[in-house]
Amino acid sequence: MKKPDSLIFDMDGTLWDAVDTYTESWNVIFKKLNLDRTMVREQLLERIGWDGARVMRSVLPEFDDEQRLQIYNDVNQVRRELLPKNGGILYDGVIDGLKALASKYKLFIVSNCGAGIIRVFIDWARINDQITDEMAYGANNMPKHHNMKLLSDKYSLKNPVYIGDTAGDGDQSRLAGIPFVFVSYGFGKTDDYDLKFDAFNPLTSYFMEL
């Protein structure tokens, strides 16, 4: 793997765990729609890393695409309201690590979340000064590999790497033609990676020493 000039991070399962707040957003909408169902954390964890359309087909198969899109937008609006108050749990070492890494690399976030969610996370975690830019699935309904390339082209990145916690992150990295760094403390499992770290602090140390 070539020495990187930039690090592109996944968000959920890589930088923080906000699944409980995400779960609550679903249940608010189920109640609003008078649907007799409840989302629990374990159900949402099974779908972490999926793009919005796939999640909606899985959760609400009885609705058509237009209805699902409206509900998807409603769920994300509730999330944008809940997250600044409820937040999530940052993984150990993330804040100090990002501050250190930003002194050496351009840092980005690419996630399969709804539009505006990454920005809420950045503001909540107070990492505006560390993150150069971000791109969410909900901004253009395009997969991660497409958005990685958009950022690479926009900022003329020569050797970016993607850092994530699922097999899907690895697949998208391959499609984008960039190395994949797997963090095993997150939500997924995979054996297909270029580097693996079991915590954020050793990841920070590795890239700072390159």
ZIDA-V781294 format. One record per backbone hydrogen bond with DSSP energy under -0.5 kcal/mol. NH is the residue of the N-H (numbers start at 1). CO is the residue of the C=O. Records with the same first field share a line. If there is no record, write none. Layout:
BEGIN
NH->CO ; CO
END
This chain:
BEGIN
5->159
6->159
7->106
8->161
9->7 ; 108
10->163
13->16
14->11
15->11
16->11
17->89
22->18
23->19
24->20
25->21
26->22
27->23
28->24
29->25
30->26
31->27
32->28
33->29
34->31
35->30
37->35
43->40
44->40
45->41
46->42
47->44
48->44 ; 45
50->47
55->51
56->52
57->53
58->54
59->55
60->56
63->60
68->64
69->65
70->66
71->67
72->68
73->69
74->70
75->71
76->72
77->73
78->74
79->75
80->76
81->77
82->78
83->79
84->80
85->82
86->82
87->82 ; 83
89->17
90->88
91->15
94->91
97->93
98->94
99->95
100->96
101->97
102->98
103->100
104->101
105->101
106->5
107->130
108->7
109->133
110->9
111->135
117->114
120->116
121->117
122->118
123->119
124->120
125->121
126->122
127->122
130->127
131->127
132->107 ; 130
133->107
135->109
137->111
138->113
139->136
140->136 ; 137
141->137
142->137
146->143
147->143
148->144
149->145
150->146
151->147
152->148
153->149
154->150
155->151
156->153
157->152
161->6
162->179
163->8
164->162 ; 181
170->166
171->167
172->168
173->169
174->170
175->171
176->172
177->173 ; 174
178->173
179->160
181->162
182->180 ; 195
183->164
184->182 ; 197
186->183
188->165
193->191
194->180
195->180
197->182
200->92
203->199
204->200
205->201
206->202
207->203
208->204
209->205
210->206
END
